[in-house]
Amino acid sequence: MDPIGAVGLLVGVVGTAFGVKQYIDMKAMEGKLRLITEQLESSEEHGAAVTESLKTANESLREANEQIIVIRDKMVTIAVARFPLNLDSLVDLLDSAASELEIICDFVGYAMYSNVSGFQRYFESLERALKRGVKLRMLLYGLDAGRQAIGKQLPSSNYLQERNSGSCIDYFQQWHSGRDCPASYNEFRDTLLRDEEKLISKLQGAELRVMDHNLVTFAWIADQTKGCVFSFRNDGKDEAGMTFQSHDRQIVANFREVFDSEWGRAAEPLYKGRW
């Protein structure tokens, strides 16, 4: 065989071998690509399954939360902090109201003397409700009933001791800067009532009416039957001032009926000009 033929044969053999190797490598690559593709498809299916499982879990969680809310709305009535430390619970309720609030208690300044530091937050929550368009109706004690209530909570016979108490000192520092507690019980009582009159004038947009008698229980009602806080009147040592928060619609509806009944008999406030 001539040299050119030998080289050609060698080239042909090598070329054939190389071609076979390329073919084998190509097939191997195709196998790898197919495996990768199958793995990707499997991953996508797994990912879709995981995503679907997450959606199902979220839906189940949402349904469970809705059921919890339904159960809460039907059943939950719990005790909260007693008067005068119950203002945080009142603020939470007032801030939750979306359309209306009905309140039946002794004063706009509920607990303003007994809980000086907490009252400002409570009053600001009333103002916030008015600013966001919540209809606010309040049933309060009239002047004579208010005087009687103060006389029961802070009796004149104990005033010498009361005027030296931290409560009295804190109150007059907060509301009447630079002024000492009055020497006279009548002046002390009338000062509290004048402060009540000032608070009434600040609640622009609220509907206020007054009652001529005392109540055993006060109530704060949000959005008709959404929820309420109710508290037993605290006349000194006679009652404990126990307070409860409720989402039981029947309980809330009962307090709303009491409010509507009292509202129909109540009168416009007559504080001014009575001093």
C-alpha positions as CSV (number, residue, x, y, z in Angstrom):
1,M,0.0,0.0,0.0
2,D,1.4,3.4,-0.9
3,P,2.0,5.9,1.8
4,I,-0.9,8.1,0.8
5,G,-3.3,5.1,0.9
6,A,-1.9,4.1,4.3
7,V,-2.4,7.6,5.6
8,G,-5.9,7.7,4.1
9,L,-6.8,4.4,5.7
10,L,-5.5,5.6,9.0
11,V,-7.4,8.8,8.7
12,G,-10.5,6.9,7.8
13,V,-10.1,4.5,10.8
14,V,-9.4,7.4,13.2
15,G,-12.2,9.4,11.7
16,T,-14.6,6.5,12.0
17,A,-13.5,5.9,15.6
18,F,-13.9,9.6,16.4
19,G,-17.3,9.7,14.8
20,V,-18.4,6.7,16.8
21,K,-17.1,8.4,19.9
22,Q,-18.9,11.6,19.1
23,Y,-22.1,9.6,18.5
24,I,-21.6,7.8,21.8
25,D,-20.9,11.1,23.6
26,M,-23.9,12.7,21.9
27,K,-26.1,9.8,23.1
28,A,-24.7,10.1,26.5
29,M,-25.3,13.8,26.5
30,E,-28.9,13.3,25.3
31,G,-29.4,10.9,28.1
32,K,-28.1,13.4,30.6
33,L,-30.2,16.1,29.1
34,R,-33.3,13.9,29.2
35,L,-32.6,13.0,32.9
36,I,-32.1,16.7,33.7
37,T,-35.3,17.6,31.9
38,E,-37.2,14.8,33.7
39,Q,-35.8,16.1,37.0
40,L,-36.8,19.7,36.2
41,E,-40.3,18.6,35.2
42,S,-40.5,16.5,38.4
43,S,-39.3,19.5,40.4
44,E,-41.9,21.8,38.8
45,E,-44.6,19.3,39.6
46,H,-43.3,19.0,43.1
47,G,-43.1,22.8,43.4
48,A,-46.7,23.0,42.1
49,A,-47.8,20.4,44.6
50,V,-46.0,22.3,47.4
51,T,-47.6,25.6,46.3
52,E,-51.0,23.9,46.2
53,S,-50.5,22.4,49.6
54,L,-49.6,25.9,51.0
55,K,-52.7,27.3,49.4
56,T,-54.8,24.6,51.0
57,A,-53.1,25.1,54.4
58,N,-53.7,28.9,54.2
59,E,-57.3,28.4,53.3
60,S,-57.7,26.0,56.2
61,L,-56.1,28.5,58.5
62,R,-58.4,31.2,57.3
63,E,-61.4,29.1,57.8
64,A,-60.2,28.1,61.3
65,N,-59.7,31.8,62.2
66,E,-63.2,32.6,61.0
67,Q,-64.6,29.8,63.1
68,I,-62.6,31.0,66.1
69,I,-64.1,34.5,65.6
70,V,-67.6,33.1,65.4
71,I,-67.1,31.1,68.6
72,R,-65.6,34.1,70.3
73,D,-68.5,36.3,69.2
74,K,-71.0,33.8,70.6
75,M,-69.4,32.8,73.8
76,V,-66.5,34.9,75.2
77,T,-67.2,37.0,78.2
78,I,-64.1,37.6,80.3
79,A,-63.2,39.6,83.4
80,V,-60.7,42.4,82.9
81,A,-59.0,44.8,85.2
82,R,-61.3,46.4,87.8
83,F,-62.1,50.1,88.1
84,P,-60.1,52.3,87.9
85,L,-57.6,50.2,86.0
86,N,-60.1,49.1,83.3
87,L,-59.4,52.0,81.0
88,D,-57.1,50.0,78.7
89,S,-59.9,47.6,77.9
90,L,-62.2,50.6,77.2
91,V,-59.7,52.2,74.9
92,D,-59.3,48.9,72.9
93,L,-63.1,48.7,72.5
94,L,-63.5,52.4,71.5
95,D,-60.7,52.1,69.0
96,S,-62.3,49.0,67.4
97,A,-65.6,50.8,66.7
98,A,-66.3,51.4,63.0
99,S,-69.7,53.1,62.9
100,E,-71.2,53.8,66.4
101,L,-70.6,53.8,70.1
102,E,-73.1,53.9,72.9
103,I,-71.9,54.7,76.4
104,I,-73.8,54.7,79.6
105,C,-71.8,55.8,82.7
106,D,-71.6,58.4,85.3
107,F,-69.3,61.0,83.7
108,V,-67.5,61.9,80.5
109,G,-64.6,62.1,83.0
110,Y,-65.0,58.4,84.0
111,A,-62.1,57.6,86.3
112,M,-60.4,61.0,85.6
113,Y,-59.9,61.4,89.4
114,S,-59.2,57.8,90.2
115,N,-56.9,57.1,87.3
116,V,-55.3,60.4,86.3
117,S,-52.6,58.9,84.1
118,G,-54.9,56.5,82.3
119,F,-57.8,58.9,81.7
120,Q,-56.1,61.0,79.1
121,R,-55.7,57.9,76.8
122,Y,-59.4,57.1,77.3
123,F,-60.5,60.6,76.5
124,E,-58.3,60.7,73.4
125,S,-59.9,57.5,72.2
126,L,-63.3,59.2,72.4
127,E,-61.9,62.1,70.3
128,R,-60.4,59.7,67.8
129,A,-63.7,58.0,67.3
130,L,-65.4,61.3,66.6
131,K,-62.7,62.2,64.1
132,R,-63.1,59.0,62.1
133,G,-66.8,59.6,61.8
134,V,-68.1,57.2,64.5
135,K,-71.5,58.2,65.9
136,L,-71.0,58.7,69.6
137,R,-73.9,58.8,72.1
138,M,-73.3,59.1,75.8
139,L,-75.8,58.8,78.7
140,L,-74.4,60.5,81.8
141,Y,-75.5,61.6,85.2
142,G,-77.2,64.9,85.5
143,L,-75.9,67.5,87.9
144,D,-77.9,66.3,91.0
145,A,-77.1,62.7,90.3
146,G,-73.5,63.6,89.7
147,R,-73.2,65.3,93.1
148,Q,-74.8,62.3,94.8
149,A,-72.3,60.0,93.0
150,I,-69.3,62.0,94.1
151,G,-70.7,62.0,97.6
152,K,-70.9,58.2,97.6
153,Q,-67.4,57.6,96.1
154,L,-65.7,60.4,98.0
155,P,-67.7,61.1,101.2
156,S,-67.4,64.5,102.9
157,S,-66.7,62.8,106.2
158,N,-63.4,61.4,104.8
159,Y,-62.4,64.6,103.0
160,L,-59.7,65.7,105.5
161,Q,-57.9,62.4,104.8
162,E,-58.7,62.6,101.0
163,R,-57.3,66.0,100.4
164,N,-53.9,64.8,101.7
165,S,-54.0,61.7,99.5
166,G,-51.9,61.0,96.4
167,S,-55.0,60.9,94.3
168,C,-56.1,64.4,95.2
169,I,-52.6,65.9,94.9
170,D,-52.0,64.2,91.5
171,Y,-55.4,65.3,90.2
172,F,-54.9,69.0,91.0
173,Q,-51.4,68.9,89.7
174,Q,-52.7,67.5,86.4
175,W,-55.9,69.5,85.9
176,H,-55.1,72.7,88.0
177,S,-51.4,73.2,87.8
178,G,-50.1,75.1,90.9
179,R,-53.3,74.7,92.9
180,D,-53.6,72.7,96.1
181,C,-56.5,70.5,96.9
182,P,-59.4,72.8,98.1
183,A,-59.9,73.2,101.8
184,S,-63.6,72.9,101.5
185,Y,-65.3,69.7,100.4
186,N,-68.0,71.6,98.5
187,E,-65.4,73.4,96.6
188,F,-63.6,70.1,95.8
189,R,-66.8,68.5,94.6
190,D,-67.9,71.5,92.5
191,T,-64.4,71.6,91.0
192,L,-64.8,68.1,89.7
193,L,-68.2,68.9,88.3
194,R,-66.8,72.0,86.5
195,D,-64.0,69.9,85.0
196,E,-66.7,67.5,83.8
197,E,-68.5,70.5,82.1
198,K,-65.2,71.4,80.3
199,L,-64.8,67.8,79.1
200,I,-68.4,67.9,77.8
201,S,-67.6,71.0,75.8
202,K,-64.6,69.4,74.2
203,L,-66.5,66.4,72.7
204,Q,-67.7,68.3,69.6
205,G,-70.0,66.1,67.6
206,A,-71.0,63.7,70.4
207,E,-74.7,63.4,71.4
208,L,-75.1,63.7,75.1
209,R,-78.0,63.2,77.4
210,V,-78.3,63.0,81.2
211,M,-80.2,60.8,83.6
212,D,-81.7,61.9,87.0
213,H,-80.8,58.6,88.7
214,N,-77.9,56.3,89.4
215,L,-77.2,53.0,87.7
216,V,-75.7,49.8,89.1
217,T,-73.9,48.9,85.9
218,F,-72.1,51.0,83.3
219,A,-71.7,49.9,79.7
220,W,-69.6,50.8,76.6
221,I,-71.1,49.3,73.4
222,A,-69.4,49.1,70.0
223,D,-71.2,48.9,66.6
224,Q,-74.6,47.8,68.0
225,T,-73.8,44.2,69.0
226,K,-70.2,43.8,68.0
227,G,-68.9,43.9,71.6
228,C,-69.1,45.7,74.9
229,V,-67.4,46.3,78.2
230,F,-69.5,46.6,81.3
231,S,-68.5,47.5,84.8
232,F,-70.3,47.5,88.1
233,R,-70.5,50.9,89.7
234,N,-67.9,51.5,92.4
235,D,-69.3,53.5,95.3
236,G,-66.4,53.5,97.6
237,K,-66.4,50.2,99.5
238,D,-69.9,49.2,98.6
239,E,-69.2,47.7,95.1
240,A,-66.0,46.2,93.8
241,G,-66.0,47.9,90.4
242,M,-65.6,44.5,88.6
243,T,-65.4,44.9,84.8
244,F,-66.1,42.4,82.0
245,Q,-65.5,42.4,78.3
246,S,-68.0,40.5,76.2
247,H,-68.6,39.5,72.5
248,D,-71.7,37.5,73.4
249,R,-74.2,39.1,71.1
250,Q,-77.1,38.4,73.5
251,I,-75.4,40.1,76.3
252,V,-74.4,43.1,74.1
253,A,-77.9,43.3,72.7
254,N,-79.4,43.4,76.3
255,F,-77.1,46.3,77.2
256,R,-78.1,48.1,74.0
257,E,-81.8,47.7,74.9
258,V,-81.1,49.2,78.3
259,F,-79.3,52.1,76.6
260,D,-82.1,52.8,74.2
261,S,-84.7,52.7,77.0
262,E,-82.7,55.2,79.1
263,W,-81.9,57.4,76.1
264,G,-85.6,57.8,75.4
265,R,-86.2,59.2,78.9
266,A,-83.0,61.2,79.2
267,A,-82.7,65.0,79.0
268,E,-80.2,67.5,77.5
269,P,-77.2,68.3,79.8
270,L,-77.9,71.2,82.2
271,Y,-74.5,71.8,83.8
272,K,-73.9,75.4,82.8
273,G,-75.2,78.2,85.0
274,R,-75.8,75.8,88.0
275,W,-72.9,76.9,90.1
